[in-house]
Amino acid sequence: MTTAPQHRFLLLDGMRGVAALGVLAFHVTVSASSDFQQLASFYLFVDFFFVLSGFVLWPSMPHQGKQLGLASRIFILKRVFRFWPLAVASLIVALIAIDWERNVLVGKDNFNAPYGSLAGLPADDRIHILVFAFLLLQVFLSAAIAINVPLWSLSAEWIANVIYAPLTAVKWGLGIIAAIAAGYLMLWIGLTFDASFIENSGPIRGFEAIGRAFLGFGLGLLLRKYLPQLSRFRNWWLLSLSIALVVSLFFIEDAWHWNSYRYAITYFAAPIFALLILQLTKFEVTPGTRKAKVLTFMGVYSFGVYVFHQPLIQWSNVVLGTPSGIFPSSKWIYFFLVQSVCVTIVSIFLTYEAKILVERPIQRWGKKLVQKASSKLSA
């Protein structure tokens, strides 16, 4: 078996930050305007995250059949302590924000519950929703997704991590290829039979969500597994083609926006992003340089921006308001820029605090558990 080098691809760290800001721009747009559908198509950056996650995680996944079960459990345990701390922190922030929004609306004699609110639900239903949300099982329950919508992708990826863990040791990548095929099948089932939900909320639950995660994650794994062989297909022409294809995704989705087949674009978004990632691996960034520090910062805080931004956008729209009525594009652009910048800054601040207060203590404890399990693997 051939594996790729274990070094970090700093340019991809920066691209992770760009993608997080793209998803943020998408939520700012769809939360306040029906215009600028090119921005409304930025939800496709989630498929980029799935591919990049598989690419980055390949070296840490089980590669041999010996003690495969224990190796898979260690990998899954590591993912638990990577996913959960900031996800849980963001859910708590979201619940606080939603309660704040409800109080503001009631003060204005508006008794409509904010999106994601559990107010008025029976206690058993609230507990059921919260359990699904905090266990990152949102893709199986729409009400759990509503609390903090972007976490659906973490839920779908978490499921993909669990299923893929034992499959990566299958020879010649056949286990991964089978899972990618299953991803395409699940995506087709979801887009075909869950159309009424998708029309209003997008392909973010059930089969369509898990299918997107399986498809993207598997392509990322294959890309990293065979990177030495695929490196010969990195050149300026293919880089230009990959960029052109990525840009075309957003304009094609815009053109299809009001058609029932618009989300069919998710069938080929992940392969296009995989081609882009392959081309970007050609470029090395020297560690320790200013450029490297900027790219590392973008990568480190991208996850926090991703999980915290939507509760902040919704809170801002409900509590502070959005442009209303017919208004010039300049007013919308001003609102978009101000809200995007402010939400990004606050998300980075919340990430910084959550890393100190929540993530680091939990990960220290998790590291001990992983080391204990790893000692059994090496014994």
PEJOWO-V801293 format. One record per backbone hydrogen bond with DSSP energy under -0.5 kcal/mol. NH is the residue of the N-H (numbers start at 1). CO is the residue of the C=O. If there is no record, write none. Layout:
BEGIN
{{NH | CO} {NH | CO}}
END
This chain:
BEGIN
{{10 | 8} {12 | 9} {13 | 9} {14 | 10} {15 | 11} {16 | 12} {17 | 13} {18 | 14} {19 | 15} {20 | 16} {21 | 17} {22 | 18} {23 | 19} {24 | 20} {25 | 21} {26 | 22} {27 | 23} {28 | 24} {29 | 25} {30 | 26} {31 | 27} {32 | 28} {32 | 29} {33 | 29} {39 | 36} {40 | 36} {41 | 37} {41 | 38} {42 | 39} {43 | 40} {44 | 41} {45 | 42} {46 | 43} {47 | 44} {48 | 44} {49 | 45} {50 | 46} {51 | 47} {52 | 48} {53 | 49} {54 | 50} {55 | 51} {56 | 52} {57 | 53} {58 | 54} {60 | 57} {61 | 57} {61 | 58} {68 | 65} {71 | 67} {72 | 68} {73 | 69} {74 | 70} {75 | 71} {76 | 72} {77 | 73} {78 | 74} {79 | 75} {80 | 76} {81 | 77} {82 | 78} {83 | 79} {84 | 80} {87 | 83} {88 | 84} {89 | 85} {90 | 86} {91 | 87} {92 | 88} {93 | 89} {94 | 90} {95 | 91} {96 | 92} {97 | 93} {98 | 94} {99 | 95} {100 | 96} {101 | 97} {102 | 98} {103 | 99} {104 | 100} {105 | 101} {106 | 102} {107 | 103} {108 | 104} {108 | 105} {109 | 106} {110 | 105} {111 | 109} {117 | 114} {121 | 118} {126 | 122} {127 | 123} {128 | 124} {129 | 125} {130 | 126} {131 | 127} {132 | 128} {133 | 129} {134 | 130} {135 | 131} {136 | 133} {137 | 132} {140 | 137} {141 | 138} {144 | 141} {145 | 141} {146 | 142} {147 | 143} {147 | 144} {148 | 144} {148 | 145} {151 | 148} {152 | 149} {153 | 150} {154 | 150} {155 | 151} {156 | 152} {157 | 153} {158 | 154} {159 | 155} {160 | 156} {161 | 157} {162 | 158} {163 | 159} {164 | 160} {165 | 161} {166 | 162} {167 | 164} {168 | 164} {169 | 166} {170 | 167} {173 | 170} {174 | 171} {177 | 173} {178 | 174} {179 | 175} {180 | 176} {181 | 177} {182 | 178} {183 | 179} {184 | 180} {185 | 181} {186 | 182} {187 | 183} {188 | 184} {189 | 185} {190 | 186} {191 | 187} {192 | 188} {193 | 189} {194 | 190} {198 | 194} {199 | 195} {200 | 196} {200 | 197} {201 | 197} {202 | 198} {204 | 202} {206 | 139} {208 | 205} {209 | 205} {210 | 206} {211 | 207} {212 | 208} {213 | 209} {214 | 210} {215 | 211} {216 | 212} {217 | 213} {218 | 214} {219 | 215} {220 | 216} {221 | 217} {222 | 218} {223 | 219} {224 | 220} {225 | 221} {226 | 222} {227 | 224} {230 | 226} {231 | 227} {232 | 229} {233 | 230} {234 | 231} {235 | 233} {239 | 235} {240 | 236} {241 | 237} {242 | 238} {243 | 239} {244 | 240} {245 | 241} {246 | 242} {247 | 243} {248 | 244} {249 | 245} {250 | 246} {250 | 247} {251 | 247} {252 | 248} {253 | 249} {254 | 250} {255 | 251} {256 | 252} {257 | 254} {259 | 256} {262 | 259} {264 | 261} {265 | 262} {266 | 263} {267 | 264} {268 | 265} {269 | 265} {270 | 266} {272 | 268} {273 | 269} {274 | 270} {275 | 271} {276 | 272} {277 | 273} {278 | 274} {279 | 275} {280 | 276} {281 | 277} {282 | 279} {283 | 280} {284 | 282} {289 | 286} {293 | 289} {294 | 290} {295 | 291} {296 | 292} {297 | 293} {298 | 294} {299 | 295} {300 | 296} {301 | 297} {302 | 298} {303 | 299} {305 | 301} {306 | 302} {307 | 303} {308 | 304} {309 | 305} {312 | 308} {313 | 309} {314 | 310} {315 | 311} {316 | 312} {317 | 313} {318 | 314} {319 | 315} {320 | 315} {320 | 316} {321 | 316} {327 | 325} {331 | 328} {332 | 328} {333 | 329} {334 | 330} {335 | 331} {336 | 332} {337 | 333} {338 | 334} {339 | 335} {340 | 336} {341 | 337} {342 | 338} {343 | 339} {344 | 340} {345 | 341} {346 | 342} {347 | 343} {348 | 344} {349 | 345} {350 | 346} {351 | 347} {352 | 348} {353 | 349} {354 | 350} {355 | 351} {356 | 352} {357 | 353} {358 | 354} {359 | 354} {360 | 355} {362 | 358} {363 | 359} {364 | 360} {365 | 361} {366 | 362} {367 | 363} {368 | 364} {369 | 365} {370 | 366} {371 | 367} {372 | 368} {373 | 369} {374 | 370} {375 | 371} {376 | 372} {377 | 373} {378 | 374} {379 | 375}}
END
